[in-house]
């Protein structure tokens, strides 16, 4: 299922991705640092929600309290939790 997440306090404005079970595919960022985000998209394709959270969660960008990578971790965590709640 395709999910979209509006980011907070980052140069990117939105993250879209497919969530199949707990596996993340086809990540796309809107805005942000193109080269870095293209690399993240390729690196995390096929990762589980837990893998993305453990590797990217808490990553900061400059003086900000978050980053595009951290926002991705939050996005996939929220989408996965929501998918579990809708199955009940």
C-alpha positions in Angstrom: 0.0 0.0 0.0 1.3 3.5 -0.9 1.8 5.9 2.0 2.6 9.7 2.1 4.0 11.6 5.0 4.4 15.4 5.3 7.8 16.1 6.8 8.4 18.6 9.6 11.5 20.9 9.9 13.3 19.5 6.8 14.1 20.7 3.3 12.0 17.9 1.9 8.3 18.4 2.2 6.9 14.9 1.7 8.0 11.3 1.7 6.0 8.6 -0.2 6.7 4.9 0.0 5.1 1.5 -0.4 4.7 -0.7 2.7 4.2 -4.4 2.1 3.9 -6.0 5.5 6.8 -4.5 7.3 9.0 -4.1 4.2 9.5 -0.6 2.7 9.8 -0.1 -1.1 9.9 2.7 -3.7 10.8 5.6 -1.3 10.4 9.0 -2.9 11.2 12.4 -1.3 9.7 15.7 -2.5 12.3 18.5 -2.2 15.4 18.3 -0.2 19.0 17.5 -1.1 18.6 15.5 -4.3 21.8 13.4 -4.3 21.6 12.5 -0.7 18.0 11.6 -0.8 18.4 9.5 -4.0 21.1 7.5 -2.2 18.8 7.0 0.9 16.0 5.8 -1.5 18.3 3.2 -3.0 19.9 2.1 0.2 16.7 1.5 2.2 14.7 -0.2 -0.6 13.7 -3.6 0.8 14.5 -2.7 4.4 12.1 -3.5 7.2 10.5 -0.7 9.3 12.7 -1.9 12.2 15.9 -1.7 10.1 15.1 1.8 8.9 14.2 3.0 12.5 17.4 1.5 14.0 19.7 2.9 11.2 18.2 6.3 10.5 16.1 7.2 13.5 17.6 10.1 15.5 19.8 11.3 12.6 20.1 15.1 12.8 20.8 17.7 10.1 22.9 20.6 11.3 21.2 22.4 14.2 17.8 20.9 13.5 16.3 18.3 15.8 15.5 16.0 12.8 16.6 15.2 9.3 15.1 13.8 6.1 16.5 10.4 7.2 14.9 10.7 10.7 11.6 11.8 9.1 11.7 8.7 7.0 12.1 6.6 10.1 9.1 8.4 11.7 7.1 8.0 8.5 7.5 4.3 8.1 6.9 3.7 11.9 3.7 5.6 11.7 2.5 3.9 8.6 3.3 0.4 10.0 1.5 1.2 13.3 -1.5 2.4 11.3 -1.5 -0.7 9.2 -1.6 -2.9 12.3 -4.4 -0.9 13.8 -6.5 -1.1 10.6 -6.2 -4.9 10.6 -8.0 -5.2 13.9 
